[in-house]
Amino acid sequence: MPQLLWYWLYPLTMLTLGLLLIWQAMPVSGAVAMLLSLAWLIGMLALWSHLRRQSTASDVTEVILLAGPAAHSLQGEQGWRGTLQPAWHWLDRPQQLAAWHSSGIRVRGVILVINADETDVTPAASARLADWYHAWQLAQEQQGHPLPGAVLILTAHPQANLQVPQDAAITPCTSYPALQEAIERQMQTVLAHALHAPADHAPMALQQAVVLNSLQQHVSQQLLPVLLPQQAGKRAPAVHAVGWLAHPADLADAGEPPWQQAATRHSGLHTPATPAFSGPTDNAQLTVLADCFAPIRACPRHWRQLATLLTSCALLLLAFVCCSARNNQQLIAQTTVRLQAFQSLSVSQEPARGKAVQQLQSWQQHLGTLAADGVPLRLGFGLYQGQHLADIVQRAIQSYHPPQPKPEVIRLDSTALFDSGQSVLKPEAKLALQSVLVWIQANPGKRVLIDGHTDNTGSRTANLRLSLARAEAVRQWLVTASTFPLTHFAVQGLADTQPLSGNDDASGRSKNRRVEITLIEPPAGR
């Protein structure tokens, strides 16, 4: 996608989804949500600034690092630099290789350049080669992935065509013994090709093979033991190729380098002395070495951006699901607390049990509101448990049976209504009964029960007749004074069967002589 669209679309999408997560899904307070929103906004501004700075950057570029003690010999040739850049990068010091890093650029491989004419086996030269190997190891760790390498051997020779056949390529080696065996096999292949050369080219091919073999022996026995370890570690860098590059030199009186002196002694073929290596004429050998490195397979930028966007959205979606699970867990816990508070109360614990039912009813209404308005985002994503919880709360409410209300009773002292032993109302009794009539008329839907009570003076039979007669007298007055039918009233004579106090003294007997008027709910359906 276009870079301008990318560095606006991605931060805005993440900002919107993040704020939606904070305010609609996270189980946090408003103050915490405000702080999280501020931090998220700052983070998205930093992301937008970073993407904007990278908007003009190109796709990942792969380079090959050209290093080693003789890399400067190639760097000085301007013609080569013009043809190889920008896929190549020259490093003059081991420290540069060890710390090499460039944003958006991946290293395809490292070529260590060694001049066989200049490198000897002195301790100082050996230390320099060892430094380059350690720098190669550190560069591989810095990159975070295997960093393949190659060794390019430079020399000066009148016969510049020191070519190695294609079938003499080596396999990747991480230690000196393995690389030595690979070079020996390469030497045997070079000699075999020279022996089978055409007759008109045989002398020159044989001379080149001897020279190349001598150079290979010198490098294998004198230089590579210093460059590569005898035993490779688990993550040691591997040499994928060894190249030999000769510079065409004119005949001169300069002395032969060590490896040429060895070639003359072993072969008896005298090679004219040559000057030191000054610069190549083409880059064919470097191209061959570079082809030994596997190309970096980088995903196109727009696919990487799409993958980044989808991955970020997936992570935020996962955060939404986690928050929804947490919120549903809290909803279940809150419902459980209310149910346990109700179920822990016995039937006798009123009105506390009734208050617990009222809390359940309020909570059920809250759950019903959630279902009616649609499942909120903070409880959604297929995890909502509100309907199931509402059913459980409903069953708990239905199991509650409120206690029957206590009857409403008015007690009248018999002394204020009747003379002793009589069942005829006194004239002044209507003053007491008038307030009772008002009370009954205020509750027309309730029936009226009139109970007559006496003390234990006299016989039980006489007291039952007296108490019933007094109750009937009160009923008759109420029927006459009101519009209620006779069937609206019920009477009972209970004598001394339900005393309020003891009958041992006058005060107790006075309390027991009474008329009780009770309002009761009529039977269902009547």
N, C-alpha and C positions, 0 to 999 in steps of 0.2 A: 504494500500500500504506500501511497506517497508519504514522504517523511513529515511534511507539514500536517497531514491528517493524523499521522501516528502520534506525534508528540503532543497533540491536543486530545485525541480520542482516548488514548490509554489513561492518562492521569484523570480526565474528567469522569470516565467510567468507573475507575477505582474510587474516586472521591465520592461519587453518588452512592455506589454500593456500600462503601465503608460507613458513610453517615447513616444510611438506611439500616445497616447492621447495628450500629451503636444505639440509635434512637428507637428502633422498632423491635429489636430482637434481644439485645443484651439485658440480662437481669441486673441492672445497676440503677443507682439513683440519678436524679437530674443533674446534680453537681458533678458526679463522676462522668456522666455522659458528656457534659460540657467540656471537661478537661480532655477526655478521649477525642472528642471532635476537634478540639484545637490542635492536639498532637497529630491527628490524622491529616488535618489541613496543612500543617507545616511539612509533614512528610510528603504529601502530594505536590506541594510547591517545589520541594527539593527534587522530586522525581521529574517534574516538568522542566526544571532548569537543566537537569542532567541530560534529558532526552533532547532538549533544544540544542545543547552544545554538541551532541552527537548527530544532529540531523544532517549535517553536511559530510559526515564521515562515510567513507566508501565501505563496501562489503569486506569481509575478512580477507586479507591478503596473505599469501604464503610466500615466505622468503627462504633463501638458503644462506646460511652464515658461512663466510669464508674467513677462517681463522688459522692460527698456527704461526710458528716462528718465521715462516717465509711468505706469509700472506701479502706483505708489503711489496713483494716482487711482482705480484699480479696487479695490485692496486695502482702501481705507478704507470701502467700502460693505459692511456686515455682511450684508445680504440676499444679495448675490451670493456672498459667501464661503460662506455656508451651503448654497447650492444647487450650487456647483461643487466643493467639496472632497469626497473626497480626490483627485480626478483632476487637480487643478490645484495648482501650487506657485508662490508669488510670490517673486521675487528683486528686491531693491532696488538692488544694486550689481553692476557688471560682474564684480568679483572673485568674487562668489557664483556667477555663471553659469559662469565659466571653470573653477572648481574643483568644480562641483556633482557629487556622487556619492552614491548611496545603494544599499546592498546589497539585492538583490531587487527593485529598482525600475528600470524602463527608461523612457527619455524618448521619448515619441511625437513631440514637436515643440516648437518655441520660438516664442512670439508676442512680438514686440517692439512695445511700446506707445509711440506718439509723440503728444504733444499739439501740434497745429498752431497753437493759439492762443498757446502759450507759447514754442515753439521758434523761434528766429531763426537767422540765418546768421553769428553772431559766431564768432570763432575758438574761444572757450571751448565754445560749444554744439556746434560741429563736432567738437571733440576728444572731447566726451562721446559723441556718436553713433559716432565711430570706435572708441572704447573698447568699446562694446557689440558692434560687429561682430567685433572681435578676440576678445572673450570668447566669442562664438558659435563662432568657429573653434576655440578651445581646448577648448570643451565638446564639440564634435564629435570632436576627437582623443581626449579623455578617454573618451568613450563607446565609441569603436572602431568606429563605424558611422555612415552618413550621418544627419545631424540636420536634418530639414526645418524651415523657418521660415516665418513669416507676419508681415506688418506691419499693425498696427492703428492707424489715424489717428483721434485724438479731436478733437472740436471742439464749440463751443456754438453753437446756432442755434435760432431760434424754431420753424422747421420741422424737427422731429426726424427726419422720415422721409427720410433721405438714403440710400435703398436702391439697391444695385447689382443689376441683373437677373441671374438665374442664368446666362444665356447670355453674360455678360460676364466670366466667370471667366478668370484668367490661367493660363498654363503656367509650370512652375517655371523660375526665372531665377537665374543665379549671378553676373551682372554688372549694372552700372547701365544700359548701353545696351539690353540685352535687356529689363530691367524697364521702362525708359522706353517702349519700343515697345509692351509689353504694356499699360501704363496708357493710352497714346494710343488703342489699339484699344478699351479699355474705355470711354474718354470718348466715342468715336464711337458706341458701342452705346447709352450712356446718352442721348445726344442723339437718336438715332433712335427710342428708346422714347418720349421726351417729345413728339416731333413727331407720333407716331401715337397719342397719348393721346386719350380721349373729349373732346368739346367742352367739357363742363362742368368737366372737370379740367385742361384744357389750360393755362390761365394758371399754376396752381400747379405743374403738372408741369414747365413750361418754366422757371419760377423756380428750382425745386429742381435741375433739370438744369444751369442756368447756375451756381448756387452750387456744386454738386458738381464741375463741370468746372473752376471756378476753384480750388477746393480741390485737385483732382487736379494741376492745372498747378503750383500752389505747391509741393506735395509733390514732384512729379516734377523740378522745376527747382531747388529750393532745398535739400531735405532728403535725397533719395535719393542724389545724387552724393557726399554725405559718408558715407552709410551703407554703400553698396556700392562695390566697386572698379570702375574702368573696364575692367579685364581680369581675368577670373576665373582662379584657379589650377586645378590638376588636381583638388584635393579641396576646392574652395571650397564652403561651404554654400549651399543654394539657397532662394530665396523662392518658396513655393508659392501664396501668396494675399496680397492686399492688401484690408483691410477699412476701412470708413469708419463711424464711430460718432458721431452727433450727440446732444447732450444738450438736451432742451427747455428753453429759457431764456425768462424773462419779458423784456418790453421794458425797457430801462434806458438810462441816459445814458452808459454806459461807451463808450469809443471802440472803433471797429472794429479787429479784428486785421488784420495785413498782407494776408492772403489775401482777406478780405472787402473791403478797400479796393480791391484789384486787380479783384475781381469787379464792384464798382460802376463803376469807370472803364471797364472793357471792355464791360460789358453795358448800362449806363445804368439798370439796375434797382437801386433803393435798398433795402438790407436794414437794418432797424433794428439798432442796436448791441445786443450781447448780453454777459452776464457770462462769466467764464471757466468752463471745464468743471469740474463739481463731482462728478458721479457718475451712472452709468447707471440706467435703470429696469428693464431686462431683460437677459438674457444671450444673446439670439438671435444677435447678430452674432458673439460668441465661439464659439458652437456651430457656426455656419457655417464659421468659420475652422478650427476643430478638425477638422471633417469633411474638410478638404482633406488632412489627414495620413493616410497609410495606417496602418491598425491594426497593432499588433505581433502577429505570429502566434507565440505561445509554446506549446511542447509542454506538455501536462498534467504535473503533478509526478510522478505514479506512472509515467508513461511515461519521463520523464527518469531516474527512479531505476532503472527496469528497464534502460534503455540503459546507464547508468553501471555497473550490476552486470555486465551481459553484456560490456561493453567491458573492464572490469577482468579478468574471467575469461579473456577472449580473450587479453589481454596476458600474463597469467600462463601460459596454455597455450602461447603462443609462447615464453615463457622456458623452460618445460619442454622443448619441442622443441629449442631451441638448446642446452640443457644435455645432452640426450640425444645430439645430434649430436657435441658435444664429447667426451662420454664414449666413444662408439663410435669416434671418431677416436683416442682414447688407447688403446682396446682393440686397434685395428688396429696402432697403432705398437708396442705391447708385443709383439704376436705377430710383427710383422716383425723386431724386434730378435732374438728367440729363433731365428727361422728363419734369419736371416743369420748368426748365430753358429754354427749347425750347418753351414750350407752352405759357410761359408768354410774349414772344416777338411777336409783331404784324408784319404783312407783310411788313410794311414800315420800320421796324428796321433792315435794312441791313447795313453792313455785319455781325452784331451780330447774326442774325438769322442763317446765313450760318455757322458761327463758332459753334453754338450750334448743328447744324445738323452734322457737322464733329465730334464733341464729341460723339454724338449718334452712328455714324457709327463705331467709334473706340470701343465704349462699346459693340456694337453688334458683332464686330469681336472677342472681348474678350469672350463673352458668347458663340459664335460659337466654339472657341478653347476649352472651357470647355467641350462642348458636343462632339467634335471630339475626344478628348483625353480620354474620359471616365470621369464620374462624380467623382471628387476627394473625398477622405474620409471625409474631413471636411465639405462637403456639402451633403453627402450621407444619407444612412439609410432611403430611401424613402421620404426624405423631400426636394429634389432638385427642385427649381423653375426656373432654368435658361432657360429652353426651353419656358416656358410660358412668361417669361420676354423678351426673344429674339423676340417672335412674337409681343409683344406690341411695342417694340422699332422699329421693321420693319414697322409696320403700321404708326408710327409717322414719320419715314423717308420718306415713300411713300407719306405722306400728304404734304410734302414740295415741293413747286414749285419755282425754282430759278428765280430771276428777269431777264427779257430780257436785254441783253447788250445794252448800248447806241450806237447809230450809230456813225461811224467814219466819221468825216466831215473835209474838207479842204475848207477854204474860200479864194477866190481870189478877189483882188480889181479890179473892172471893168476898172478903169483908167489905170492899167498896161496892160490890154488886148485890150481895144477898145478906139477909139477916142470918144469924146462926141457925143451922139446921133447916133453912128454907130454900126453895128453888124459884121464888118469885123475885123478879128484879126490883130493886129499890128505885124510887123516883129519880134519885140523883145518879143512878147507874148510867143513864144515857149520856152523861157528860164524858164518862170514860169510854163508852162504846162509840161515841161520835168520832173520835180520832181513829178508832179501828175501822170504821166505815170508810173514812177518807182514804185510808191505806189500802183497803180492799178495792175500792173504786179506781185507784191508781194502777192496779194490776188486774185488769179485767180478764186477762187470758189465763190466770192461775185459779185453781180450785182452792177452797177454804176448808181446813180441817179444824174443828173445835173440840178440844179435850177438856173434860171436867176432872179435877183432882181434889181429894180430901185428905185429912190427916187420919191417924189410926184410931181416933176416938169412935167408939161404937163398933157395931158388927160390920164385917166385910160386905154382907148383902145389902145392908142399909146404906152403906157408903157408896156402893156401886149404883144404887137407884138414885141417890142424891146427886152424885157427880154427873150421871147421864141427864137427869132432869135439869140441872143448871146449864149444861151444854146446849140442850134443846131450847131453853129459854133465851139464851144468847143468840142462837140461830134464828129463832122466830123474830126477835127484834131486828136483826140485820136484814132478814127477808122483807119485813114490813117497811123498814126505812130505806130500802134500795130497790132497784129494778131487777135484781138477780133472782132467778128461780130457786125453788127450794133444793133442787138437785145440785145447785152450785156449791152447796155446803154439805159437809159430812160431820157427824158428831160421834163422840166416844165418851163413855164413862169409865174412868180408870181407877177410881177410889184412891187407895193409898199405895198402889203398886209401883209408882214411879216418884218417890219422894225426892225433893231437892235437898232436904236436910233431915236431921234426926227428929224423931217425935218425942224426945225425952223432956223437952222444955217447951214453954209457950212460944218462944221465938221461932223454934224449928217447926212447930205445928202450924204457926201462922204462915210460914213460907210455903208449906206443903198444900195449904188450902188456896187453890188458884184455878184460873181458867186460861188455857193456852190456845191461842189462835195462830195457825200455821198456814202459809201459802205454799202450795205444791204445784209442780208442773203436771198438766193433765196427761194421761197415757197417750202414747203415739197413735195417730190416726183419729183422734177425737177432738 
